[in-house]
Amino acid sequence: MSRGSPGDWAPLEPNPGPPAPPNPFVHELHLSRLQRVKFCLLGALLAPIRVLLAFIVLFLLWPFAWLQVAGLTEEQLQEPVSGWRKTICHSGVLGLSRLLFFLLGFLRIRVRGQRASRLQAPVLVAAPHSTFFDPIVLLPCDLPKVVSRAENLSVPVIGALLRFNQAILVSRHDPASRRRVVEEVKRRATSGGKWPQVLFFPEGTCSNKKALLKFKPGAFIAGVPVQPVLIRYPNSLDTTSWAWRGPGVLKVLWLTASQPCSIVDVEFLPVYHPSAEESRDPTLYANNVQKIMAQALGIPATECEFVGNLPVIVVGRLKVAFEPRLWELGKVLQKAGLSPGCVDTEAEPGRSRMISQEEFAQQLQLSDPQTVAGAFSYFQQDAKGLVDFRDVALALAALDRSRSLEELTHLAFELFAEEQAEGPGRLLYKDGFSTILHLLLGSPRPAAETLHAELCQEGPHQGLSFRQFQDFSLHDPLHWKLFSTYLRPSQLLSTSSPGSPCALANGTVQAPKQKGD
């Protein structure tokens, strides 16, 4: 996954509006010289011992986890485990889990509020999800059931713990898996207290705790009351955050284990009872609970989320990448000394011309193999490893400082619109429209196709005319700001600048960094 910063984009005149929330996907850890010395000394003494002992305890968990489900059939595991298995194994796993986190430096877990019973709130929702240490919240929640990727079953020890937990498993490779998960969540949540509570991290991925990501609706589909659970790490130095861009797993683990003491605050908010409308609409339910939790945390509630491994934000009716690959391409070409305006980008309107990597290098007059391969990789390749030269032409035009936004949108339409045998001339269909938005704004293609269908409802055809496309890109109250901000190359800007998509979502256009579970 890329770890670069946004490319060179120009400031626009600031418009009045609320301040933009910080980028929740970036975590920068700045250490003073004294802190570096401290971490070197404590890291050499504490971290190796702590991590070693923690791994020993982790493997000691395996016998208890295995014993609880040993000899039980899949049919028996469809009901909650009870009897001696529950008493002995549950207590053993709970005690060893607390010891594991204690050894990693989490000496205190401060609990505020009161956890509701399984009858009062069958579902717990925890946020912000900021680190792989967050499972510590399972301890004051008495080891509730969780939702996890099915692929984790093959991970040593972790797989055994998931079987012990009778976790609800979802496979990203099986389209029917999500439907089965929804049905299982509903079954357990409406069991009348028969099943233990189910714990969700509704953000679905880790952030830097500066803003709440958009909640996924899975925890709210059952329409039952939920209890929000807040997780805070009130330490003088934030070593735990594991965001999309920032310190990796080993560095976060080493720095945290080097701290003399780490503190976790777990706060149980009052149970949230959904209205009749929220029970029917899981997305509305999720959004309202997100706002309640954000208010209690004192941070913004955002529309930021992950689509695959791409961080995006909702702007109007469109999902837009935080950092479109066009920005990275611009930096690659700039480093190679290439001026996009000097490249012959003549492409035949409405017709694809597939080119190889060698032809790509010749067209752009690039000679360094590493630069050629890096730049070529930014474009979608077909089964033969070829790219459409129209994509290259549009990307270079967007990076060309001399083109106006009107000229750029006109070129985009001319390149991808198709001639009609009968009818009103050339129209831009969903494939061309999604290609344009994917190239220029980093929008996921399904989101762009959905937007195209909505725009076409306003006209008699299944394609957009040139006037409709320019109305969308130049005059739409939200989207013209988006095009203007992303497509004006000028000067290098910081990752937390107000010109980020977060700012656009809040109506501010000012001068302008999945990890998933």
C-alpha positions, 0 to 999 in steps of 0.5 A: 500500500502506498505511503506517499503524500499528496501531489502538487495541487493549487490553492483556491480562494477560501470559501466560508465554511466549518473547519475541516476535520483532520485526516483520520488515515494518517498518523505521524509520530514525532519524537524529541531527541530525549524521547528517542534516547528514552525509547532506545534504552527502555526498548532495549530493556523492556520491549524484548522481555515483554514481547517474549513473555506476551507470546508465551502467554498467547500460546498458553491460551491455545489449550484453553481455547481448544478444550472448550470446543474439542469434541463438539460438532458444527451443529452443537457449535450453533448454540452457545457453549455451557457447563464446565467448558464455559466455566473453566475455559472462559475463566482461563482465557479471560485471566490469561488475556489480561496477563497478556496485555499487562505484560505488553505494558497495559497496566491499567484498564480504567472503566467508566459507566456500566455495561448493559446486560445482554437483554438490555443491549444484545450488541456492543459497538466500540470506537474509535478503532485505532490499533490492533491493541483494541481487543483489550476492550473484550476484557471489561466486556466479559469476552463478547462474541466478535465478527472476524474474517474467515481467513483468520481461522488459519492463523495459529492460536488466533484461529483457535481463539476465534473457534473458542469465541464462536465468532461470526465469520465473514469471507471477503471472497464469498459473495453469499458470506455477508448475507449469512453473517447478517442472518447470524447476527440477527439470530443471536441478537434476537435470541432473548439473552440466550447468546452473549453480546456481539461486539462490533468495531463498526468503522471496519478499519483503523484510524488515528483517533482524530475523527470517527470513520463512517460506521458500517451498517452490519451492527445495526441490521438487527434493529435491536438496542446497542450500547456504544463503548468508547476506547481511549488511550490517554497516554502522553505519547500516542504509540498505539495508533496504527493508521493507513499511513504511519508506523507499521506493526512492529514499530507500534508494538516495539514503541508501546512495549517500551513505554513504562506504563500504558493506560486504556480508558473504556467508557460504556455509554447509555444504551441506544434504543432505535426509533421505528425508522432507524430499525427499518434503516440500518444506515440511518441507525449507524449514522445516528450512533456515530454522531452520538459517539463522536460527540462524547469523544469530542471529535468529528463524525466523518463520511470517510471509509475504506473501499477495498484497500482504498480510503475514500470519502463521500462528497455529494453523491460520489466516493472520492479517494483521499489520494488519487493515484494521479497525484502519485503519477504526477510526482513520478513524472516530475521526478523524471523531469517530464513536463506533461504539456510537452507530450503529444497526447493526441488520441482518437476521440471515442476509440481505444488504442491499446499500447504496450509498456514499450510504446508508452515509454516511447510516447512519453520519451522516458528512458529509465526502466524503473520510471517507465514501469512505475508510471505504466503501473498507474493505468489499468491493464488488460489481459495482455498487459496493454493500457488504453492510450486515452487513459494516458492522454487524459491523465497527462492533460490533467497534470498539464498546468496550462489547461483550464478546467473547461478544456480538460472536461471537454477533452475528457468528454471527447475522448470517452464519449461514443457516437450514436447511430441515431439520436442526439450525437455523442453520449458519455456512457457509464464505462467512459464516465467511470473511467474519467472519475477513476483517473481524475478523482480516484473514485471506485468504479461501482460508485461512479457507475451508480452516480452515472445512473442517477444523472441519466435519470434526469434525461431521456437517454442512458448516456450523458450529453456534453452539456450534462457532463459539464453541468456536473463537473463545472456547475454542480454545487459540490462536485465542481469544487471537487474537480477544481481542488484535485485538478489544479497542479501547483505547489506541494501541500501537506496531508492535513491541509484544508483542501482535503476531501474532508474539507470538501465534504464540509463545504470548505474549499481552501488551500490545500496522509486497512489499514483494514481488519 
